[in-house]
Amino acid sequence: MNRATRVQAALPAEPRALRGEAGEEIDSFTSMFGGPPGEDQRVARKARMKAERRTQLTEKQRSRGTAVRTSQINFRCSPAFRDLVAGMAKHLDCSIADVMDEALQLLASAKGYQGAG
């Protein structure tokens, strides 16, 4: 008996099937796992972090819901203008963006501006 014949004789005729905990046959090794390791913990951690961020918001911030504004405008202004806008925002109990939005709407209607396009 040569070496190749001895090796073939030592190997099983067909590969052994993987068996699960309940004794059922498993098609592949990777099918035994539901997903990447730690996936359940990762999902739970993301949900917890989102809930913690929400609890840090004020009631007014929570009532706004998701962000409506998606663009940012930056411009330089005088300290007096900044104080005026901040004072108006505090007086109206809203954000500076809300003050600017309302002011622009009033200016547009006063000047007869219909909008772009």
C-alpha positions as MATLAB code, in Angstrom:
seq = 'MNRATRVQAALPAEPRALRGEAGEEIDSFTSMFGGPPGEDQRVARKARMKAERRTQLTEKQRSRGTAVRTSQINFRCSPAFRDLVAGMAKHLDCSIADVMDEALQLLASAKGYQGAG';
ca = [
       0.000    0.000    0.000;
       1.581    3.258   -1.052;
       1.335    6.576    0.812;
      -1.531    8.060   -1.313;
      -3.675    4.994   -0.767;
      -3.069    5.108    2.989;
      -4.102    8.805    3.150;
      -7.279    8.145    1.178;
      -8.108    5.189    3.410;
      -7.707    7.378    6.512;
     -10.134   10.023    5.224;
     -13.852    9.470    5.768;
     -15.868    8.599    2.663;
     -17.986   11.791    3.001;
     -17.531   14.828    5.209;
     -19.232   14.782    8.574;
     -22.206   17.093    8.913;
     -22.166   19.803   11.539;
     -24.725   19.297   14.258;
     -26.401   22.097   16.231;
     -27.333   22.065   19.920;
     -30.665   20.405   19.175;
     -29.021   17.828   16.913;
     -30.278   19.352   13.636;
     -27.930   19.373   10.687;
     -26.254   22.705    9.895;
     -25.521   23.591    6.270;
     -22.521   25.823    6.919;
     -20.457   27.078    9.789;
     -21.453   30.720    9.231;
     -25.166   29.919    9.320;
     -24.771   29.050   12.999;
     -24.362   32.767   13.814;
     -27.072   35.412   13.475;
     -24.756   38.275   12.605;
     -21.464   39.907   13.429;
     -20.304   39.494   17.008;
     -21.673   42.225   19.262;
     -24.386   43.339   16.829;
     -27.146   43.095   19.449;
     -25.083   45.119   21.929;
     -24.304   47.708   19.237;
     -27.980   48.181   18.404;
     -28.911   48.475   22.094;
     -26.090   50.975   22.687;
     -27.218   53.180   19.758;
     -30.803   53.189   21.053;
     -29.624   54.079   24.571;
     -27.400   56.904   23.272;
     -30.268   58.337   21.226;
     -32.561   58.265   24.270;
     -29.884   59.908   26.441;
     -29.346   62.689   23.885;
     -33.097   63.310   23.803;
     -33.324   63.603   27.595;
     -30.650   66.325   27.543;
     -32.826   68.539   25.317;
     -35.095   71.162   26.789;
     -38.861   70.784   26.417;
     -38.866   73.443   23.707;
     -36.125   71.619   21.758;
     -38.006   68.332   22.051;
     -41.239   69.940   20.807;
     -39.490   71.091   17.639;
     -38.951   67.490   16.620;
     -36.501   66.930   13.819;
     -34.528   69.785   12.325;
     -36.457   71.696    9.701;
     -33.561   73.924    8.737;
     -30.959   72.212    6.608;
     -28.845   75.122    5.326;
     -26.577   77.457    7.239;
     -25.921   81.137    6.518;
     -22.988   82.946    8.114;
     -22.367   86.674    7.942;
     -20.497   89.277    9.918;
     -22.436   91.906   11.789;
     -21.827   94.685   14.268;
     -22.030   93.968   17.992;
     -25.057   96.276   18.159;
     -26.898   94.215   15.501;
     -26.009   90.999   17.314;
     -27.297   92.411   20.610;
     -30.510   93.578   18.933;
     -31.195   90.169   17.363;
     -30.322   88.311   20.567;
     -32.554   90.686   22.562;
     -35.468   90.141   20.161;
     -35.008   86.379   20.344;
     -35.057   86.499   24.138;
     -38.092   88.831   24.146;
     -40.030   86.580   21.733;
     -38.792   83.405   23.479;
     -37.518   81.856   20.249;
     -34.237   81.274   18.462;
     -32.292   83.839   16.447;
     -33.108   81.828   13.322;
     -36.829   82.169   14.097;
     -36.429   85.955   14.501;
     -34.569   86.214   11.185;
     -37.160   84.037    9.452;
     -40.057   86.176   10.632;
     -38.202   89.426    9.837;
     -37.453   88.271    6.289;
     -41.064   87.241    5.728;
     -42.264   90.678    6.862;
     -39.670   92.428    4.682;
     -40.583   90.309    1.651;
     -44.302   91.049    2.031;
     -43.638   94.786    2.586;
     -41.474   95.008   -0.553;
     -43.762   92.823   -2.693;
     -41.188   90.038   -3.129;
     -42.872   86.824   -4.376;
     -39.903   84.458   -4.104;
     -37.225   83.059   -6.376;
     -38.045   81.192   -9.543;
];
